[in-house]
Amino acid sequence: MSPPAQRSRSGPHTTRNALVWLAVYLAAVTVPLFALLPGPAAGRGFTWDFAMALGYAGLAMFGVQFALTARFKRATAPFGIDIVYYFHRYLALAALAVVLGHYGILRATNPAALGSADPSVAPAYMSAGRVALVLFALLVVSSAARRGFRIDYDGWRIAHALLATAAFAAALWHLLGAGRFLDAAWKQALWTAYGAFWVLLIAYVRVARPWRVARRPWKVAEVRGERGRVWTLVLEPAHATEGLRFAPGQFAWLTLRASPFAMREHPFSIASSAERPQRVELSIKELGDFTSTIKDTKPGETAWLDAPYGTFGIDEHPDAYGYAFVAGGVGIAPIMSMLRTLADRGDRRPLVLFYGNRVWDRIAFREELDALTQRLNLEVVHVLLEPPADWTGERGFVTEDVLMRHLPVTRHRFEYFLCGPTPMTVGVERGLAALGVPAERVHSEIFDWV
């Protein structure tokens, strides 16, 4: 998989939008705390009030998690959807710590308030709180351990959604039942509205959006083998539509052999030209259970696309003097979309591509890149880890020295797009900084964020 999204952003408009959405997030987390304003039941002291604040804040933080994965394009645009998903991942750890703090303080200072843990004796809303705590912990731990234990992505994703929904419902039940701070009608209305909002958000994510995707099926027109165990899935609209309007470098969530409601979608870069919206190509390397089945897909099969997403691409920087690209392996996919689009537009700006691979015979799109040098003002620099004996080109990694040898003296005026394994992008970012390239001109993808 190669889901592209940009790590760096620039410009006052982007900064302003980012600050606005950060303020929205902070409001979503803090507004529920207004229910803690003193009322008739106040007066148990700071420790009790602090524990209650942690409980309210923790539930609000977990509620925001649903919004972070809802793929609202305006909200994710200033940051990049990769950053939003990383924030989602680490916010879950923080939210769990906050909720554990709520429970831990009460256990240490006022265990009588917790009552019996026996569900046959304890009030249902108290048992719901304990269930929610266990489910939230299981949710976070299973997500953190997924890759280490090689848990199947599709199965994990379904379980993740069910656990999250059940945990939040149980926590909301606990709050509404045990919340002694909800001692006024307006406080009860606040949390009732808050809970209703999250229910509607879950309905949007799990029902409304899949329904919208299901209304626009695509057909597999071709499955084309590339070098390096890369397979290009060519899709065309199943009905007479305008196709998919996207910007070069964006990506799509793909569903194959399942309904859009089944939560079995996977993100892949769009590799085709944005000037040809009727024919969408996704170039996918065999890296896992799902990606290894792409080669078995048959023409005529139905596919669904939730797209486009992401702001990693040349159209975000239309006035650039030139573009430089650095790709590692299948990280070439979104860059192929940019190069193909530039070729179809007849663009003659200076372009440089640094393409790192292990061996010569496994370089995806090698011949097409040669052909693109005839249509574009493009220099392609192949960098091989295991070059053949007669190789005279660059060896090893894309280092500062490699960049220095091939970038023009006007390199500080280029926009740079990096897509590949994290060690590669980090190393190239450092090399470009050493060469005096402004950080705001370097746009990197977090290669594996799902």
C-alpha positions in Angstrom: 0.0 0.0 0.0 1.2 3.5 -0.6 -1.3 6.0 0.7 0.1 9.5 0.1 -0.4 12.5 2.2 1.8 15.4 2.9 3.7 16.0 6.1 4.7 19.6 5.6 2.4 22.5 4.8 3.1 26.1 4.1 1.2 29.4 3.5 -0.9 31.6 5.7 -4.2 30.2 4.4 -3.1 26.6 5.4 -1.8 27.8 8.8 -5.1 29.7 9.5 -7.2 26.6 8.6 -5.0 24.4 10.8 -5.4 26.7 13.8 -9.2 26.8 13.2 -9.5 23.0 13.2 -7.2 22.7 16.3 -9.6 25.2 18.0 -12.5 23.0 17.0 -10.9 20.0 18.5 -10.1 21.8 21.7 -13.7 23.0 22.0 -15.0 19.5 21.4 -12.9 18.2 24.3 -13.5 21.1 26.7 -17.1 22.1 26.2 -18.4 19.0 28.0 -16.5 20.1 31.0 -19.0 22.9 31.5 -21.1 20.3 33.1 -18.7 20.5 36.0 -19.7 24.0 36.9 -20.8 24.1 40.6 -24.4 23.2 41.2 -26.6 22.0 44.1 -24.4 18.9 44.5 -21.1 20.6 44.6 -18.7 20.5 47.6 -16.8 17.2 47.7 -13.4 18.8 47.2 -10.7 19.2 44.6 -9.7 15.5 44.3 -13.2 14.4 43.6 -13.8 17.2 41.1 -10.5 16.5 39.3 -11.4 12.8 39.0 -14.7 13.8 37.5 -13.1 16.2 35.1 -10.8 13.4 33.9 -13.8 11.2 33.3 -15.6 13.8 31.3 -12.5 14.8 29.3 -11.6 11.2 28.6 -15.0 10.4 27.2 -14.9 13.5 25.0 -11.4 12.6 23.7 -12.6 9.1 22.8 -15.7 10.7 21.1 -13.5 12.9 19.0 -11.8 9.7 17.7 -14.8 9.0 15.5 -14.5 12.4 13.9 -10.8 12.0 13.2 -11.5 8.9 11.0 -14.5 10.3 9.3 -12.3 11.6 6.5 -13.8 15.1 6.4 -11.7 16.7 3.7 -11.8 20.2 4.9 -10.6 19.2 8.4 -7.8 17.0 7.2 -6.5 19.2 4.3 -4.3 21.5 6.5 -2.5 18.6 8.1 -2.7 15.7 5.7 -4.7 12.6 6.4 -1.6 10.7 7.4 -1.0 13.2 10.3 -4.7 13.0 11.3 -4.5 9.2 11.5 -1.3 9.4 13.5 -3.0 11.9 15.8 -5.9 9.5 16.1 -3.5 6.7 17.1 -1.6 8.7 19.8 -4.7 10.5 21.1 -6.2 7.1 21.9 -3.3 6.4 24.2 -3.7 9.8 25.9 -7.5 9.3 26.2 -7.0 5.9 27.8 -4.5 7.4 30.3 -7.0 10.1 31.2 -9.8 7.6 31.8 -7.5 5.4 33.8 -6.6 8.5 35.9 -10.3 9.0 36.5 -10.7 5.4 37.8 -7.4 5.3 39.6 -8.0 8.5 41.6 -11.4 7.3 42.7 -10.0 3.9 43.6 -7.3 5.5 45.7 -9.2 8.2 47.4 -12.9 7.2 47.5 -13.3 3.5 46.8 -16.8 3.6 48.3 -18.0 5.7 45.4 -17.1 2.9 43.0 -19.2 0.3 44.9 -19.1 -3.4 44.2 -17.6 -4.8 41.0 -20.1 -7.6 41.1 -22.6 -6.9 38.2 -25.4 -8.7 40.0 -25.1 -6.2 42.9 -23.7 -3.0 41.3 -26.0 -0.5 39.5 -26.1 -1.2 35.8 -24.5 2.2 34.9 -21.5 1.4 37.2 -21.0 -1.9 35.5 -21.3 -0.1 32.1 -18.4 2.1 33.2 -16.2 -0.9 34.1 -17.1 -2.6 30.8 -16.2 0.7 28.9 -12.8 0.9 30.7 -11.9 -2.7 29.7 -13.1 -2.2 26.1 -11.2 1.0 25.7 -8.0 -0.7 27.0 -8.5 -3.7 24.7 -9.1 -1.3 21.8 -5.9 0.6 22.4 -3.7 -2.4 23.1 -5.0 -4.4 20.1 -4.3 -1.5 17.8 -0.8 -1.0 19.1 0.0 -4.7 18.8 -1.6 -5.3 15.4 1.5 -5.3 13.4 3.7 -7.0 15.9 1.3 -9.9 16.2 0.4 -9.8 12.5 -3.3 -9.5 13.1 -5.3 -9.6 9.8 -6.1 -6.0 8.8 -9.6 -6.6 7.7 -10.6 -8.6 10.7 -8.9 -6.1 13.0 -10.6 -3.2 11.4 -14.1 -4.7 11.9 -13.4 -5.6 15.5 -11.9 -2.1 16.1 -15.1 -0.4 14.9 -17.3 -2.7 16.9 -15.2 -2.3 20.1 -15.0 1.5 19.7 -18.8 1.8 19.3 -19.6 -0.5 22.2 -17.0 1.1 24.5 -18.3 4.6 23.8 -22.0 3.5 24.2 -21.1 1.9 27.6 -19.2 5.0 28.7 -22.0 7.3 27.8 -24.5 5.1 29.7 -22.2 5.2 32.7 -21.9 9.0 32.5 -25.6 9.6 32.2 -26.3 7.2 35.1 -23.6 8.2 37.5 -23.0 11.8 36.6 -23.9 13.6 39.8 -22.7 16.9 38.1 -25.6 16.7 35.7 -27.8 18.4 38.3 -29.4 20.9 36.0 -31.5 20.6 32.9 -29.0 22.4 30.7 -26.2 20.1 31.8 -28.3 17.1 30.9 -29.2 18.7 27.6 -25.6 19.4 26.9 -24.5 15.8 27.3 -27.6 14.4 25.6 -26.8 16.6 22.6 -23.2 15.6 22.8 -24.1 11.9 22.8 -26.6 12.3 20.0 -23.9 14.1 17.9 -21.5 11.1 18.2 -24.3 8.6 17.4 -25.0 10.6 14.2 -21.3 10.7 13.4 -21.0 7.0 13.7 -24.1 6.6 11.5 -22.5 8.8 8.9 -19.2 6.9 8.9 -20.7 3.4 9.0 -23.9 3.9 6.9 -24.2 7.2 5.0 -20.7 7.2 3.5 -20.7 3.5 2.4 -24.1 4.1 0.9 -22.8 7.0 -1.2 -19.8 4.9 -2.3 -22.1 2.0 -3.2 -24.1 4.2 -5.6 -21.0 4.6 -7.9 -19.5 1.2 -8.7 -16.4 0.8 -10.9 -15.4 -2.1 -13.1 -12.0 -3.7 -13.4 -10.9 -3.1 -17.0 -7.4 -4.5 -16.7 -4.9 -6.0 -14.3 -1.4 -5.2 -15.5 1.8 -6.7 -14.1 4.7 -4.4 -13.6 8.3 -5.1 -12.5 9.0 -5.7 -8.8 5.8 -7.6 -7.9 3.7 -4.5 -8.6 0.3 -4.9 -10.1 -1.7 -2.1 -11.7 -5.4 -2.3 -11.3 -7.2 -0.3 -14.0 -10.7 0.8 -13.2 -13.4 2.4 -15.3 -16.9 3.7 -14.2 -19.5 1.0 -14.3 -22.1 3.5 -15.5 -21.9 6.5 -17.8 -20.4 9.0 -15.4 -17.7 11.7 -15.6 -15.2 9.4 -13.9 -13.1 10.6 -10.9 -11.9 14.1 -10.7 -8.7 14.1 -8.7 -5.4 15.9 -8.3 -2.1 14.1 -9.1 -0.7 12.6 -6.0 -4.0 11.9 -4.3 -5.2 8.4 -3.2 -8.4 6.3 -3.0 -9.9 3.8 -0.6 -10.4 0.6 -2.6 -13.0 -2.1 -1.9 -12.8 -5.4 -3.8 -14.9 -8.6 -3.5 -17.0 -7.0 -0.7 -19.7 -4.5 -0.1 -18.7 -0.9 0.9 -20.5 -1.6 4.1 -18.2 -4.5 5.0 -15.3 -2.2 6.2 -12.8 -4.0 4.0 -11.4 -1.0 2.2 -7.7 -0.3 1.7 -5.9 3.0 0.7 -3.8 3.1 -2.4 -2.2 5.9 -4.4 -3.7 6.8 -7.7 -0.9 6.3 -10.3 -2.7 7.5 -13.4 -2.9 10.9 -15.0 -5.4 13.4 -13.5 -6.1 14.5 -17.1 -7.8 11.1 -17.7 -10.6 10.8 -15.1 -12.4 8.0 -16.9 -9.5 5.5 -16.3 -8.2 5.3 -12.8 -5.0 3.2 -12.2 -3.9 2.0 -8.8 -0.4 0.5 -8.7 -0.1 -2.0 -5.8 2.8 -4.0 -4.6 2.4 -7.5 -3.1 3.1 -6.8 0.6 0.3 -8.4 2.6 -2.8 -10.6 2.5 -4.9 -8.3 0.5 -2.3 -6.9 -1.8 -1.1 -10.4 -2.8 -4.6 -11.1 -4.2 -4.6 -8.1 -6.6 -3.0 -10.2 -9.4 -5.9 -12.7 -9.2 -8.5 -10.0 -9.8 -10.4 -10.5 -13.1 -11.5 -8.0 -15.6 -15.2 -7.3 -15.2 -15.2 -7.5 -11.4 -16.9 -4.7 -9.5 -14.8 -2.4 -7.3 -15.7 0.7 -5.2 -13.7 3.8 -4.7 -14.0 6.3 -1.9 -11.9 9.1 -3.4 -10.1 11.4 -3.8 -8.2 12.2 -0.6 -4.9 13.8 0.2 -3.1 17.0 -0.6 0.3 15.5 -1.5 0.9 16.8 -5.0 2.1 19.3 -7.6 -1.3 21.0 -7.9 -0.9 22.3 -4.3 2.2 24.3 -5.7 1.2 25.3 -9.3 3.7 28.2 -9.5 6.8 26.2 -8.7 9.9 26.9 -10.8 10.4 23.1 -11.0 9.7 19.8 -9.2 12.0 17.2 -7.7 10.8 13.8 -6.7 12.4 11.1 -4.5 10.8 7.7 -4.5 11.6 4.4 -2.9 10.1 1.2 -4.3 6.4 1.4 -4.8 6.5 4.9 -3.5 6.8 5.8 -7.1 3.0 5.3 -7.6 1.8 8.9 -6.7 4.9 10.3 -8.4 3.9 8.4 -11.6 0.5 10.2 -11.4 2.3 13.6 -11.2 4.7 12.8 -14.0 1.9 11.4 -16.3 -0.2 14.4 -15.6 2.6 16.9 -16.3 3.2 15.0 -19.6 -0.4 15.2 -20.6 -0.4 18.9 -19.8 2.6 19.5 -22.0 4.5 21.0 -19.0 8.1 21.9 -19.7 9.4 22.9 -16.3 12.6 21.3 -15.1 12.0 18.0 -13.3 14.3 15.6 -11.4 13.4 12.1 -10.2 15.6 10.2 -7.7 14.4 6.6 -7.7 15.8 4.1 -5.2 15.5 0.4 -5.7 17.4 -2.7 -4.7 18.0 -4.3 -8.1 17.8 -3.1 -11.7 15.4 -5.8 -13.0 12.7 -5.0 -10.4 12.3 -1.3 -11.1 8.6 -0.7 -11.7 7.8 1.6 -14.7 11.4 1.6 -15.8 10.7 1.7 -19.5 7.9 4.2 -19.1 10.1 6.6 -17.2 12.6 6.4 -20.1 9.8 7.3 -22.4 8.7 10.2 -20.2 12.1 11.8 -20.5 11.2 12.4 -24.1 7.9 14.1 -23.3 9.1 16.1 -20.3 12.2 18.1 -19.2 13.0 15.2 -16.9 16.2 13.7 -15.5 15.8 10.3 -14.0 18.5 9.2 -11.5 18.3 5.5 -10.5 20.0 4.6 -7.2 20.6 0.9 -6.7 21.4 -1.0 -3.5 22.6 -4.1 -5.4 23.7 -2.8 -8.8 24.9 -5.2 -11.6 28.7 -5.5 -12.2 28.7 -3.1 -15.1 26.6 -0.4 -13.4 28.0 3.1 -13.7 25.1 5.0 -12.0 24.5 5.9 -8.4 24.8 3.2 -5.7 23.4 2.8 -2.2 21.0 5.3 -0.9 19.7 8.8 -1.9 22.2 10.8 0.1 23.2 14.4 0.3 26.1 13.7 -2.1 23.7 12.1 -4.6 21.4 15.0 -4.4 24.2 17.5 -4.8 25.5 15.8 -8.0 22.2 15.9 -9.8 20.1 18.9 -8.5 20.6 22.2 -10.4 22.0 25.3 -8.8 18.4 26.6 -8.7 17.4 23.7 -6.4 16.2 26.1 -3.7 13.3 27.2 -6.0 12.1 23.6 -6.6 9.2 21.9 -4.7 10.2 18.5 -3.5 8.0 15.4 -3.1 9.3 12.4 -1.1 7.5 9.1 -1.0 9.0 5.9 0.3 10.1 4.1 3.5 10.5 6.4 6.5 14.3 5.9 6.8 14.7 7.1 3.2 12.5 10.2 3.6 14.1 11.2 6.9 17.6 10.9 5.3 16.6 12.8 2.2 15.0 15.6 4.3 18.2 16.0 6.2 20.2 16.0 3.0 18.0 18.7 1.5 18.3 20.8 4.6 22.1 20.5 4.4 21.9 21.7 0.8 20.0 24.8 1.8 16.5 23.8 0.6 13.8 25.6 2.6 11.9 23.1 4.8 8.5 24.5 3.5 9.4 23.3 0.0 9.9 19.6 1.1 6.7 17.5 1.2 7.0 14.0 2.6 4.7 11.1 2.8 4.3 8.9 5.9 4.5 5.7 4.0 2.5 3.3 6.2 -0.1 5.0 8.5 -3.0 2.6 8.5 
